[in-house]
Amino acid sequence: MPRLRPTTTNRRQLLAATTLAMLPGWASAQAARPIRLIVPYPPGGPLDTVARLLATAVKDSLGPVLVDNKPGAGGNLGADLAAKAAPDGQTIVMGAVATHAINPWLFARLPYDPVRDFTPITRVAMVPNVLVMNAATADRLKINSVADLVAHARQNPGKLNYGSGGNGSAGHLAGEMFKTQAGLFIVHIPYAGGNPAQLGLLSGQVDLNFDNLASAAANIQAGRLKALAVTTASRASAMPDLPTVAEAGRTLGLGNFDVGTWFGLFGPAGLPADVLARMNKAFVDALATPEVKARMAQLMAEPAPNTPAQFGAFVQAELAKYGPVVKASGAKVD
């Protein structure tokens, strides 16, 4: 059979394919598997929403990123899956204050070490919490500030109570830290989740809560809740006129008060330096884009990216901070 001579079109197609194959990284990019981003909580919350937002924002620099919700055991299940994954950059996790700073003290048996088993990539966001009172209760007791609240609680030990989403929750630990630092006796009422705790506050079953600012904002603006202060070290950009607990309570023993919800990205321990650098840059750049910043502002989550070294130091400081707080609260999960 005679050999067919390549046509001009065929030669051009062959040349184009050969050129593409020789481009740096082209072949590996074609064969790249999607990055698995584990979210250790159910779909729909702020952490999950931001994870999906970032997955879209980094697709041009990192390739496809698939969000995989793995809730369970207070976030421990998903975090453990990432800790035990191969350190090849294909599996990362959106960890949080619970998985990396609170749960290690709260759970009697944790399947991972929050420092040794992970490579910090970058902190993603800080979400302020807010000290709120039932507005009718605050008006009746003439409490309009942190100073008023502390004075009333000192004069009436055990008469006030606060609700939380459960023993060991962020709201519970914030309340215990507040009580310890200010020297107060306020009764803790645990609920089965954040929404029931907020309903308990709105109905007057409890007097005050340490709530997530995003979930409390609508009721604050409607006048059903009275906001006294945010619990983070800095004021919240969403409510810049609201003081921090530390500002308002500087002379009351609360000058170092700093409790907030944060979340960030981790890989398994041993993530190669070049992979770590590429991921850090991609996610930090994404957090600076107007689209991501605008969506996070709607969630009242403030972008807080940093270097892997800075994030690692931050996690260790948070872990050390929550140890005595969990111990003082008496909360424990077997």
C-alpha positions in Angstrom: 0.0 0.0 0.0 1.5 3.4 -0.9 2.3 5.7 2.0 0.2 8.8 2.3 2.0 12.1 2.3 0.9 14.4 5.1 -1.1 17.4 3.9 -0.3 20.9 4.9 -3.2 20.9 7.4 -2.0 17.6 8.9 1.6 19.0 9.2 0.3 22.1 10.9 -1.7 20.0 13.4 1.3 17.8 14.1 3.5 20.8 14.6 1.0 22.4 17.0 0.6 19.3 19.1 4.4 18.8 19.3 4.9 22.4 20.4 2.3 22.2 23.1 3.7 19.0 24.5 7.1 20.6 24.8 5.8 23.6 26.8 6.9 23.5 30.5 4.2 22.0 32.6 1.7 21.4 29.8 1.8 17.6 30.0 1.6 17.6 33.8 -1.2 20.2 33.7 -3.2 17.9 31.4 -2.7 15.0 33.7 -3.3 17.0 36.9 -5.9 15.6 39.3 -8.4 18.0 41.0 -7.3 19.2 44.4 -9.5 17.9 47.2 -10.5 20.6 49.7 -12.0 18.9 52.7 -14.5 21.0 54.7 -15.0 19.3 58.1 -18.5 20.7 58.5 -21.9 20.4 56.7 -22.6 22.5 53.6 -24.1 26.0 53.9 -22.1 27.6 56.7 -19.7 30.5 56.4 -16.7 28.2 56.3 -18.2 26.1 53.6 -19.3 29.1 51.6 -15.8 30.7 51.7 -14.2 27.3 50.7 -16.3 27.1 47.6 -15.6 30.8 46.8 -11.9 30.2 47.0 -12.1 26.9 45.0 -13.5 28.9 42.1 -11.0 31.8 42.6 -7.9 29.6 42.4 -8.8 27.4 39.5 -6.7 29.3 37.0 -3.5 29.1 39.2 -4.0 25.7 40.9 -6.3 23.9 38.6 -9.7 22.4 39.6 -10.4 22.3 43.3 -13.3 20.1 44.5 -14.9 20.9 47.9 -15.6 17.7 49.9 -17.8 18.1 53.0 -16.8 15.6 55.7 -18.7 16.6 58.9 -18.5 14.6 62.1 -17.0 14.6 65.6 -17.0 18.4 65.9 -14.8 18.7 62.8 -12.3 16.0 63.8 -13.4 13.5 61.1 -12.5 15.8 58.2 -9.4 17.1 59.8 -8.1 13.6 60.4 -8.7 12.6 56.8 -6.4 15.5 55.7 -3.8 14.7 58.3 -3.5 11.1 57.0 -3.5 12.0 53.3 -0.4 11.8 51.2 1.6 15.1 51.3 1.5 15.7 47.6 -0.7 18.8 47.5 -3.8 16.9 46.3 -5.6 17.0 49.6 -6.0 20.0 51.9 -8.4 21.0 54.6 -10.2 24.1 55.8 -9.4 23.9 59.5 -10.8 26.2 62.2 -10.4 27.3 65.7 -12.4 24.3 66.8 -10.3 21.6 65.0 -6.9 23.1 65.8 -7.2 25.0 69.1 -10.3 23.9 71.0 -10.9 20.2 70.2 -7.4 19.1 71.2 -8.3 20.1 74.8 -12.0 19.2 74.6 -11.8 15.6 73.3 -10.3 13.0 75.5 -9.0 11.1 72.4 -8.1 13.1 69.3 -7.0 11.1 66.2 -4.5 13.7 65.1 -2.0 16.2 66.5 -3.1 19.8 65.5 0.5 20.9 65.0 2.7 17.9 64.2 0.3 16.3 61.6 -0.3 19.4 59.5 1.4 21.9 57.2 -0.1 25.4 57.7 -0.8 27.1 54.3 -2.5 30.3 55.2 -5.1 31.7 57.6 -8.1 32.6 55.5 -10.5 34.7 57.7 -11.4 36.0 61.1 -15.1 36.1 62.0 -15.9 38.4 65.0 -18.2 37.3 67.8 -20.3 39.7 69.7 -21.5 40.1 73.2 -25.3 40.6 73.0 -28.1 40.9 75.4 -31.8 40.5 75.0 -32.8 44.1 74.4 -35.8 44.1 76.8 -33.6 42.6 79.5 -30.9 45.2 79.0 -33.4 48.0 79.1 -35.0 46.7 82.3 -31.6 46.3 84.0 -30.3 49.5 82.6 -27.3 47.8 81.0 -25.9 49.8 78.1 -22.2 48.8 78.2 -19.7 46.2 79.2 -19.0 48.2 82.4 -22.8 48.2 83.3 -22.9 44.4 82.7 -19.9 43.7 84.9 -21.2 46.0 87.7 -24.6 44.4 87.7 -23.2 40.9 87.6 -20.8 41.7 90.5 -23.7 43.1 92.6 -26.0 40.1 91.7 -23.9 37.0 91.5 -25.7 34.0 89.9 -28.7 36.1 88.8 -27.6 36.5 85.2 -27.3 33.6 82.7 -25.9 33.2 79.2 -26.6 30.7 76.5 -24.4 28.9 74.1 -24.5 26.3 71.3 -23.3 23.6 73.7 -20.6 22.7 76.2 -17.2 23.4 74.6 -18.7 25.6 71.9 -17.0 28.9 71.0 -19.8 30.8 72.8 -19.4 28.7 75.9 -15.6 29.3 76.1 -16.0 33.0 75.4 -18.4 33.2 78.3 -16.1 31.3 80.6 -13.1 33.5 79.7 -15.3 36.6 80.3 -16.4 35.3 83.7 -12.8 34.4 84.8 -11.1 37.6 83.7 -13.8 39.8 85.2 -14.3 37.7 88.3 -18.0 37.1 87.7 -20.5 34.3 88.5 -22.9 34.0 85.5 -24.8 30.8 84.9 -24.2 28.9 81.7 -27.2 27.4 79.8 -26.1 25.1 77.0 -28.4 24.6 74.0 -28.2 22.0 71.2 -26.7 24.4 68.7 -26.2 28.0 67.9 -29.7 28.6 66.5 -31.6 27.3 69.5 -29.3 29.4 71.7 -30.2 32.5 69.8 -33.9 31.7 70.0 -33.4 31.3 73.8 -31.9 34.7 74.0 -34.6 36.4 71.8 -37.4 34.8 73.9 -35.8 35.9 77.1 -34.9 32.5 78.4 -31.3 33.7 78.8 -30.0 37.2 79.4 -26.9 37.3 77.1 -24.9 35.3 74.6 -21.5 35.5 72.9 -22.8 35.0 69.3 -21.4 35.1 65.8 -21.7 38.6 64.5 -23.1 37.4 61.1 -25.9 35.5 62.7 -26.7 38.2 65.3 -26.5 41.2 63.0 -30.1 41.2 61.7 -31.5 41.1 65.2 -29.1 43.8 66.4 -30.2 46.1 63.6 -33.9 45.3 64.3 -33.5 46.2 67.9 -34.3 42.8 69.3 -30.7 42.3 70.6 -28.4 44.9 72.2 -24.8 44.6 71.2 -22.3 45.6 73.9 -19.0 44.7 72.3 -17.2 42.5 69.8 -15.0 39.8 71.4 -12.0 40.1 69.0 -8.8 42.2 69.6 -9.8 44.7 66.8 -13.2 46.3 66.0 -15.3 44.7 63.3 -15.4 46.5 60.0 -19.1 45.7 59.7 -19.8 47.6 63.0 -16.9 49.9 63.5 -18.6 52.0 66.2 -19.0 48.9 68.5 -16.0 48.7 71.0 -14.1 45.5 71.7 -14.5 43.8 75.1 -10.9 44.6 75.8 -11.4 48.3 75.1 -14.6 48.6 77.1 -13.3 46.4 80.0 -9.7 47.6 80.2 -10.1 48.7 83.9 -12.3 45.6 84.7 -9.8 42.9 84.2 -10.7 42.3 80.5 -7.9 44.2 78.8 -6.5 41.1 77.2 -9.8 39.6 76.1 -9.6 38.2 72.6 -11.9 35.5 71.4 -12.8 35.0 67.7 -13.7 32.4 65.2 -11.0 31.8 62.5 -10.4 29.3 59.8 -7.5 28.6 57.5 -6.0 26.1 55.1 -3.8 23.2 56.1 -2.1 20.4 54.2 -0.7 17.1 55.6 2.6 17.3 57.4 5.6 17.2 55.0 4.0 19.2 52.2 6.9 20.0 49.8 8.2 23.6 49.9 7.5 24.4 46.3 3.9 23.1 46.6 3.4 25.0 49.8 4.7 28.3 48.3 2.5 27.9 45.2 -0.6 27.2 47.3 0.0 30.0 49.7 0.4 32.5 46.8 -2.7 31.3 45.0 -4.9 31.6 48.1 -3.5 34.8 49.3 -3.9 36.4 45.9 -7.5 35.1 45.8 -8.3 36.6 49.1 -7.2 40.0 47.8 -9.6 40.0 44.8 -12.6 42.4 44.9 -15.1 39.5 44.2 -13.8 37.4 47.2 -13.6 40.4 49.5 -17.1 41.6 48.7 -18.7 38.1 49.2 -16.8 37.7 52.5 -18.0 41.1 53.7 -21.6 39.9 53.2 -20.7 37.0 55.5 -19.0 39.5 57.9 -15.8 37.4 57.6 -12.7 39.5 57.3 -9.9 38.2 55.1 -6.8 37.5 57.2 -4.1 35.8 55.0 -0.6 35.4 56.2 2.6 33.3 55.5 2.8 29.6 56.4 5.2 30.5 59.3 2.9 33.2 60.6 -0.1 30.9 60.4 1.8 28.1 62.2 2.8 30.5 65.0 -0.8 31.8 65.3 -2.2 28.2 65.6 0.3 27.4 68.4 -0.6 30.6 70.3 -4.4 29.8 69.9 -3.8 26.2 71.1 -2.0 27.5 74.2 -4.7 30.1 74.9 -7.6 27.7 74.8 -6.1 25.0 77.1 -6.8 26.8 80.4 -10.1 28.1 79.1 -11.4 24.6 78.3 -10.1 23.3 81.6 -11.8 26.1 83.6 -15.1 25.5 81.7 -15.1 21.8 82.8 -16.2 20.8 79.3 -15.1 17.4 78.1 -16.0 15.0 75.2 -15.1 11.4 75.8 
